[in-house]
């Protein structure tokens, strides 16, 4: 697995004949119930607490976070650039 910064992925694309047209960082939406499950059942190993709380309507809410760890990139191959 590789983690790229905007600068490093841009250099990689440019080295292979692409021009970066757009870079965005979309947020990720998760339900609070999923977050509760992840923390209580998976991380803390307390599924019994999750089982007691999961039916609360509060956990129907969704939360959108942007940790800037996901990149959406649009790049265009330069005219005349073939595969290297």
C-alpha positions in Angstrom: 0.0 0.0 0.0 1.2 3.5 -0.8 0.2 6.8 0.7 0.8 9.8 -1.5 0.7 13.5 -0.8 -0.7 15.8 -3.5 2.9 16.7 -4.4 4.1 13.1 -4.8 1.1 11.8 -6.7 1.4 14.8 -9.0 5.0 14.1 -9.7 4.3 10.5 -10.4 1.5 11.3 -12.9 3.6 14.0 -14.5 6.6 11.6 -14.9 4.3 9.2 -16.8 2.9 11.8 -19.2 -0.1 13.3 -17.4 -1.1 16.8 -16.4 -3.0 17.1 -13.2 -6.2 19.0 -13.8 -7.9 18.8 -10.4 -7.2 17.5 -6.9 -10.0 17.3 -4.3 -10.4 15.8 -0.9 -14.0 14.4 -0.5 -15.4 13.9 2.9 -16.6 10.5 4.1 -20.1 10.1 5.6 -20.7 7.5 8.3 -23.7 6.7 10.4 -23.2 7.1 14.1 -24.3 3.5 14.6 -21.4 2.3 12.5 -19.0 4.6 14.5 -20.4 3.2 17.7 -20.0 -0.4 16.5 -16.4 0.3 15.3 -15.4 1.8 18.7 -17.3 -0.4 21.1 -17.4 -3.8 19.4 -14.3 -3.9 17.3 -11.8 -1.6 19.0 -12.8 -1.9 22.7 -14.1 -5.5 22.4 -17.3 -4.6 24.2 -20.1 -5.8 22.0 -22.5 -6.1 24.9 -22.4 -2.3 25.4 -23.0 -1.8 21.7 -26.0 -4.2 21.9 -27.6 -2.1 24.6 -27.1 1.2 22.8 -27.6 0.3 19.1 -31.4 0.8 19.1 -31.2 4.4 20.3 -32.6 6.7 17.5 -29.7 9.1 18.1 -27.5 6.7 16.3 -29.5 7.0 13.1 -27.7 10.3 12.5 -24.9 10.6 9.9 -21.7 12.4 10.3 -19.5 13.6 7.5 -15.8 14.0 8.2 -13.0 15.1 6.0 -9.7 13.9 7.2 -8.1 14.8 3.9 -6.8 11.3 3.6 -8.7 10.5 0.4 -7.8 12.2 -2.9 -9.9 12.6 -6.0 -7.6 13.4 -8.9 -8.4 14.2 -12.5 -5.4 14.0 -14.8 -5.1 14.2 -18.6 -2.5 12.5 -20.7 -0.4 15.0 -22.5 -0.9 14.9 -26.3 1.7 12.8 -28.0 2.7 11.0 -24.8 2.7 7.2 -25.2 3.2 4.6 -22.6 6.7 4.5 -21.3 
